[in-house]
Amino acid sequence: MINKRLLIKNLLAHNDESSFYDKKRKIDLGSKEGKAKFLKHVCALSNSNPNNNSYIVIGVEDETNEINGVDFFDDSKIQNLINAYLSNPPLVIYENVAFPNLSSDKVVGLVTIRATEEITSLRRNIWKYWGGSIFMRDGSISMPKDFDIVIEDVNSEIVKAIENKAKNNIEYTLDGVIDFNYNRHKDLDASYKVFKEQFVVCWAGITKKVKENLYYSRVDIELINEQVRLFYSTLDEVSITFNEDEFRIIEYVHLGLNNAYKYHPLEEVVITFQENGSYQMDTELIFDPPQFNKKTLHHIYNANNALVEKLRKGIPLNASEKKDIRNLPATYLICYLNDFTEAKTKLLETKPYLKNIGGAVYDSYKESVRILRKVKYS
């Protein structure tokens, strides 16, 4: 079992980017350009390193290797993007890896790419890249290739050595449990569970009991053996249940209008642990978007647009508008869920203005975009 934090450290220590490893300050899967560049790198690493895992480390400064981290990213359908745009698509997994020097809302993203035995190419056009294009790694650069490709296995021993150095042991596991429960989350209700005598899952949050059900907010859930963060949110509430074989998470989102809010089930994640030292994670969207009066939504939608226009022009907001701006991301999201198709574009356009405000307003924006990203696959 590989400790992903150690793996990242070993990759960063291995000279520089190569035909099996790339690093990025961040990736943007919300735009065509960002998706295209990500697909290009996945394609190139898959073709250049066909017999081993390849990796992309996200949240690292290119020149200095400084680990600054990125926001938690829980798009479980990233394979859908790969399958839609790449022929002979590799298996791609995105994991959020906790680092002790980062703030609680930051992680390092680790993309693991397992190639097929065939050449991977773009299936169709995206951004400025043409369908049918084939990319390879040329040192630290992903380059298009338009000639006969000869792939040599030059990385197997190097990759094997790096992965072996990252194998977990009982000391790392115990240190991880102690750090999670008594250092990082000493102000929260923290628990752990051992599965199949091998896997340790830790979780923490603020607990609230409703009738016989227990819910958590400010939730952090981590698979300690691999240092992989399974779930993180500063806002939403989740329910957690488990037996000897499974760990089950149901995420709820708090949505509504005019002080009439309800918790709506959004997504269920089930982690099934096997006796052979493996596990499987299955994710199902269970969201039924709340529906509201269209006349009311038209009023809110137009009011949101007017607020954004004020922000764009730098016009100061009054006290009432400052209160409304806190709800703007969520109300744009509700409008989109009620067939105001332009509300999605409007929401994404607010990012620089809300980021400038910061605090709870920008947290609300990131949470709304996270929900939007999940819902679009339904």
C-alpha positions as CSV (number, residue, x, y, z in Angstrom):
1,M,0.0,0.0,0.0
2,I,1.5,3.3,-1.1
3,N,1.6,6.4,1.2
4,K,0.7,9.1,-1.3
5,R,2.3,11.9,0.6
6,L,5.6,10.0,0.6
7,L,5.1,9.3,-3.1
8,I,4.7,13.0,-3.9
9,K,7.8,13.8,-1.9
10,N,9.8,11.2,-3.8
11,L,8.5,12.4,-7.1
12,L,9.5,16.0,-6.2
13,A,13.0,14.8,-5.2
14,H,13.5,13.0,-8.5
15,N,15.3,15.6,-10.5
16,D,12.7,17.3,-12.6
17,E,9.7,16.6,-14.7
18,S,10.1,13.7,-17.1
19,S,8.4,11.2,-19.3
20,F,6.5,9.7,-16.3
21,Y,6.0,12.8,-14.1
22,D,4.7,16.3,-14.4
23,K,3.9,19.0,-11.9
24,K,1.6,22.0,-12.0
25,R,0.8,25.0,-9.9
26,K,-2.9,24.3,-10.6
27,I,-5.2,22.9,-13.3
28,D,-8.5,24.4,-14.5
29,L,-11.1,21.9,-15.6
30,G,-13.8,24.5,-15.7
31,S,-12.7,25.9,-19.1
32,K,-12.1,24.5,-22.5
33,E,-8.5,25.7,-22.5
34,G,-7.9,24.1,-19.1
35,K,-9.5,20.8,-20.1
36,A,-7.5,20.7,-23.3
37,K,-4.1,21.3,-21.6
38,F,-4.9,18.6,-19.0
39,L,-5.9,16.1,-21.7
40,K,-2.7,16.9,-23.6
41,H,-0.6,16.1,-20.6
42,V,-2.5,12.9,-19.8
43,C,-2.2,11.8,-23.4
44,A,1.5,12.5,-23.5
45,L,2.3,10.7,-20.2
46,S,0.2,7.7,-21.2
47,N,2.1,7.4,-24.5
48,S,5.5,8.1,-23.1
49,N,5.3,5.7,-20.2
50,P,3.1,2.8,-21.3
51,N,4.3,0.1,-18.8
52,N,4.1,2.0,-15.6
53,N,2.0,4.5,-13.6
54,S,2.6,8.2,-14.6
55,Y,1.9,11.0,-12.2
56,I,0.9,14.7,-12.3
57,V,1.4,16.6,-9.0
58,I,-0.8,19.7,-8.6
59,G,-0.2,22.5,-6.1
60,V,3.6,22.8,-6.5
61,E,5.6,25.8,-7.8
62,D,7.5,24.8,-10.9
63,E,10.8,26.5,-10.3
64,T,11.2,26.0,-6.5
65,N,9.2,22.9,-5.8
66,E,7.5,24.8,-3.0
67,I,4.3,23.1,-1.9
68,N,1.5,25.6,-1.8
69,G,-1.5,23.3,-2.4
70,V,-4.8,23.7,-4.1
71,D,-8.5,23.5,-3.1
72,F,-10.0,20.1,-2.4
73,F,-11.2,18.6,-5.7
74,D,-13.7,15.8,-5.6
75,D,-14.8,15.3,-9.2
76,S,-15.3,11.5,-9.2
77,K,-16.3,11.6,-12.8
78,I,-12.9,12.8,-14.2
79,Q,-12.7,9.5,-16.1
80,N,-15.8,10.6,-18.0
81,L,-13.8,13.5,-19.4
82,I,-10.9,11.3,-20.3
83,N,-13.1,8.7,-22.1
84,A,-15.0,11.5,-23.9
85,Y,-11.9,13.1,-25.5
86,L,-9.2,10.4,-25.7
87,S,-9.0,7.3,-27.9
88,N,-7.5,4.3,-26.0
89,P,-8.0,6.3,-22.8
90,P,-5.8,5.5,-19.8
91,L,-7.2,4.9,-16.3
92,V,-7.0,8.2,-14.5
93,I,-7.5,8.8,-10.7
94,Y,-7.4,12.2,-9.0
95,E,-6.6,12.1,-5.3
96,N,-6.4,14.8,-2.6
97,V,-3.3,14.4,-0.4
98,A,-3.0,16.1,2.9
99,F,0.2,17.8,3.9
100,P,0.8,19.0,7.5
101,N,2.3,22.4,6.4
102,L,-0.8,23.4,4.4
103,S,-3.9,25.1,5.8
104,S,-6.9,22.8,6.4
105,D,-8.6,23.8,3.2
106,K,-5.6,23.0,1.0
107,V,-4.3,19.7,-0.3
108,V,-1.9,18.5,-3.0
109,G,-3.6,16.9,-6.0
110,L,-2.2,13.7,-7.3
111,V,-3.2,12.4,-10.7
112,T,-2.3,8.8,-11.4
113,I,-2.3,7.7,-15.0
114,R,-2.2,4.0,-16.0
115,A,-1.8,3.5,-19.8
116,T,-3.3,1.0,-22.0
117,E,-1.3,-1.1,-24.5
118,E,-2.4,1.2,-27.4
119,I,-1.4,4.7,-28.5
120,T,-3.6,7.3,-26.9
121,S,-4.8,10.2,-29.1
122,L,-7.4,13.0,-29.0
123,R,-10.8,11.6,-30.1
124,R,-12.1,15.1,-31.2
125,N,-11.2,18.7,-31.3
126,I,-10.9,20.7,-28.1
127,W,-9.7,24.3,-27.9
128,K,-6.8,24.6,-30.3
129,Y,-5.9,20.9,-30.5
130,W,-7.2,18.8,-33.4
131,G,-8.9,15.5,-33.1
132,G,-6.5,12.7,-33.9
133,S,-3.5,14.5,-32.4
134,I,-1.0,12.4,-30.6
135,F,1.2,13.8,-27.8
136,M,4.5,12.6,-26.3
137,R,6.8,13.8,-23.6
138,D,9.9,15.6,-24.8
139,G,11.8,16.0,-21.5
140,S,9.4,18.1,-19.3
141,I,7.2,19.2,-22.2
142,S,4.2,17.5,-23.8
143,M,4.6,17.8,-27.6
144,P,2.5,16.8,-30.6
145,K,4.0,14.0,-32.7
146,D,3.1,13.4,-36.4
147,F,5.4,10.6,-37.3
148,D,5.8,6.9,-36.6
149,I,6.0,6.5,-32.8
150,V,8.5,4.1,-31.3
151,I,7.9,3.7,-27.5
152,E,10.8,2.4,-25.4
153,D,10.4,1.3,-21.8
154,V,13.1,3.3,-20.0
155,N,11.2,4.1,-16.8
156,S,10.2,0.8,-15.2
157,E,13.1,0.5,-12.8
158,I,12.9,4.2,-11.8
159,V,9.2,4.2,-11.2
160,K,9.3,0.9,-9.3
161,A,12.0,2.3,-7.0
162,I,10.1,5.5,-6.3
163,E,6.9,3.6,-5.5
164,N,8.8,1.1,-3.3
165,K,10.2,4.0,-1.3
166,A,6.7,5.3,-0.7
167,K,5.3,2.1,0.8
168,N,3.4,2.6,4.0
169,N,4.3,1.1,7.4
170,I,2.7,0.9,10.9
171,E,4.8,3.9,12.1
172,Y,3.4,6.2,9.4
173,T,-0.1,4.9,10.0
174,L,0.0,5.5,13.8
175,D,1.6,8.9,13.3
176,G,-1.2,9.8,10.9
177,V,-4.0,8.7,13.3
178,I,-2.5,10.7,16.2
179,D,-1.9,13.8,14.0
180,F,-5.4,13.7,12.6
181,N,-7.2,13.2,15.9
182,Y,-5.1,15.1,18.4
183,N,-3.4,17.8,16.4
184,R,-5.3,18.9,13.3
185,H,-8.8,18.2,14.7
186,K,-8.5,18.6,18.4
187,D,-11.4,21.0,18.5
188,L,-13.8,18.6,16.7
189,D,-15.4,15.3,17.4
190,A,-12.9,12.8,15.9
191,S,-13.2,9.1,15.3
192,Y,-11.5,6.2,13.5
193,K,-12.3,2.7,12.2
194,V,-10.0,-0.1,11.1
195,F,-11.2,-2.2,8.2
196,K,-9.9,-5.7,7.3
197,E,-7.0,-5.2,9.8
198,Q,-5.3,-3.0,7.1
199,F,-7.2,0.2,6.4
200,V,-7.7,3.1,8.8
201,V,-10.3,5.7,8.1
202,C,-10.4,8.8,10.3
203,W,-13.1,11.4,10.3
204,A,-13.9,14.6,12.3
205,G,-16.5,17.3,12.4
206,I,-19.1,19.1,14.5
207,T,-21.8,16.6,15.4
208,K,-25.5,17.2,15.5
209,K,-28.1,14.6,16.4
210,V,-31.6,14.8,14.8
211,K,-33.9,12.1,16.2
212,E,-31.8,9.0,15.9
213,N,-29.5,10.3,13.1
214,L,-26.1,11.8,13.6
215,Y,-24.8,14.5,11.2
216,Y,-21.4,16.1,10.8
217,S,-20.5,19.6,9.6
218,R,-17.0,21.0,9.0
219,V,-16.2,17.5,7.9
220,D,-12.8,16.0,7.1
221,I,-12.5,12.3,6.2
222,E,-9.1,10.7,5.4
223,L,-7.8,7.3,4.5
224,I,-4.8,7.4,6.7
225,N,-2.8,4.5,5.1
226,E,-2.5,6.5,1.9
227,Q,-2.8,10.0,3.3
228,V,-5.7,10.6,0.9
229,R,-8.4,13.0,1.9
230,L,-11.7,11.4,0.9
231,F,-14.0,14.3,1.8
232,Y,-13.7,17.9,3.0
233,S,-16.2,20.7,3.4
234,T,-16.4,23.7,5.6
235,L,-20.2,24.1,4.9
236,D,-22.2,21.0,4.1
237,E,-23.4,18.3,6.4
238,V,-22.9,14.6,5.9
239,S,-24.1,11.4,7.5
240,I,-21.6,8.6,8.1
241,T,-22.4,4.9,8.5
242,F,-20.2,1.9,8.4
243,N,-20.1,-1.9,9.0
244,E,-17.2,-4.3,8.8
245,D,-16.9,-4.1,5.0
246,E,-18.1,-0.6,4.0
247,F,-17.7,3.1,4.9
248,R,-20.7,5.1,3.6
249,I,-20.9,8.9,3.2
250,I,-24.0,10.8,2.2
251,E,-23.5,14.5,1.5
252,Y,-26.3,17.1,2.0
253,V,-26.5,20.6,0.7
254,H,-28.4,23.5,2.3
255,L,-30.4,25.3,-0.3
256,G,-33.4,27.6,-0.3
257,L,-34.8,31.1,-0.7
258,N,-36.1,33.9,1.6
259,N,-35.0,32.1,4.8
260,A,-36.7,28.9,3.8
261,Y,-33.9,26.4,3.5
262,K,-33.8,22.6,3.5
263,Y,-31.1,20.0,3.4
264,H,-31.1,18.0,0.2
265,P,-29.2,14.7,-0.3
266,L,-26.5,15.4,-3.0
267,E,-24.2,12.4,-3.3
268,E,-23.5,9.0,-1.8
269,V,-20.0,7.6,-1.6
270,V,-19.5,4.0,-0.6
271,I,-16.0,2.6,0.1
272,T,-15.8,-1.2,0.1
273,F,-12.8,-2.8,1.6
274,Q,-11.6,-6.2,0.4
275,E,-9.7,-9.0,2.2
276,N,-7.0,-8.9,-0.4
277,G,-5.7,-5.5,0.6
278,S,-7.7,-3.5,-2.0
279,Y,-10.7,-1.2,-1.9
280,Q,-13.3,0.2,-4.3
281,M,-14.9,3.6,-4.1
282,D,-18.3,4.0,-5.8
283,T,-20.0,7.4,-6.1
284,E,-23.7,8.0,-6.9
285,L,-25.4,11.4,-7.4
286,I,-28.7,11.3,-5.5
287,F,-29.7,14.9,-5.9
288,D,-33.2,16.0,-6.7
289,P,-32.9,19.8,-7.4
290,P,-35.4,22.0,-5.4
291,Q,-37.9,23.8,-7.6
292,F,-39.1,27.3,-7.0
293,N,-41.6,29.8,-8.4
294,K,-40.2,31.1,-11.7
295,K,-41.5,34.7,-11.1
296,T,-39.6,34.8,-7.8
297,L,-36.5,33.4,-9.5
298,H,-36.6,36.0,-12.3
299,H,-36.6,38.8,-9.7
300,I,-33.6,37.2,-7.8
301,Y,-31.7,36.5,-11.1
302,N,-32.1,40.1,-12.2
303,A,-31.1,41.4,-8.8
304,N,-28.0,39.2,-8.9
305,N,-27.0,40.6,-12.3
306,A,-27.4,44.1,-11.0
307,L,-25.1,43.3,-8.0
308,V,-22.4,41.8,-10.3
309,E,-22.6,44.9,-12.5
310,K,-21.9,47.1,-9.5
311,L,-19.0,44.9,-8.5
312,R,-17.7,45.1,-12.1
313,K,-17.8,48.9,-12.1
314,G,-16.4,49.2,-8.6
315,I,-19.5,50.8,-7.2
316,P,-19.7,50.4,-3.4
317,L,-22.5,48.2,-2.0
318,N,-24.9,49.3,0.7
319,A,-25.6,47.3,3.8
320,S,-28.5,45.4,2.2
321,E,-26.5,44.5,-0.9
322,K,-23.6,43.3,1.2
323,K,-26.0,40.8,2.8
324,D,-27.4,39.8,-0.6
325,I,-23.9,39.2,-2.0
326,R,-23.3,36.4,0.5
327,N,-26.2,34.5,-1.0
328,L,-25.4,35.3,-4.6
329,P,-23.5,32.1,-5.5
330,A,-26.2,29.9,-4.0
331,T,-29.1,31.8,-5.7
332,Y,-27.3,31.7,-9.1
333,L,-27.0,27.9,-8.6
334,I,-30.7,27.6,-7.7
335,C,-31.6,29.6,-10.8
336,Y,-29.5,27.3,-13.0
337,L,-31.1,24.2,-11.4
338,N,-34.5,25.7,-12.3
339,D,-33.6,26.0,-16.1
340,F,-32.1,29.5,-16.1
341,T,-29.3,28.2,-18.3
342,E,-27.3,31.5,-18.4
343,A,-27.1,31.5,-14.6
344,K,-24.1,29.1,-14.8
345,T,-22.1,31.5,-17.0
346,K,-23.1,34.4,-14.8
347,L,-22.0,32.5,-11.7
348,L,-18.6,31.6,-13.2
349,E,-18.1,35.2,-14.3
350,T,-18.4,36.4,-10.7
351,K,-15.2,34.5,-9.5
352,P,-12.7,37.4,-9.7
353,Y,-15.1,39.8,-7.8
354,L,-16.0,37.3,-5.1
355,K,-12.4,36.2,-4.7
356,N,-11.5,39.8,-4.1
357,I,-14.1,40.0,-1.3
358,G,-12.8,36.7,0.1
359,G,-14.0,35.0,3.3
360,A,-17.4,33.4,3.5
361,V,-18.5,35.0,0.2
362,Y,-15.7,33.3,-1.8
363,D,-16.2,30.0,0.2
364,S,-19.8,30.1,-0.9
365,Y,-18.8,30.6,-4.5
366,K,-16.4,27.6,-4.4
367,E,-19.1,25.4,-2.8
368,S,-21.6,26.4,-5.4
369,V,-19.2,25.6,-8.2
370,R,-18.4,22.3,-6.6
371,I,-22.1,21.3,-6.5
372,L,-22.5,22.5,-10.1
373,R,-19.6,20.3,-11.2
374,K,-21.2,17.3,-9.7
375,V,-24.7,18.0,-11.0
376,K,-23.6,18.4,-14.6
377,Y,-22.9,14.7,-14.9
378,S,-26.5,13.7,-13.8
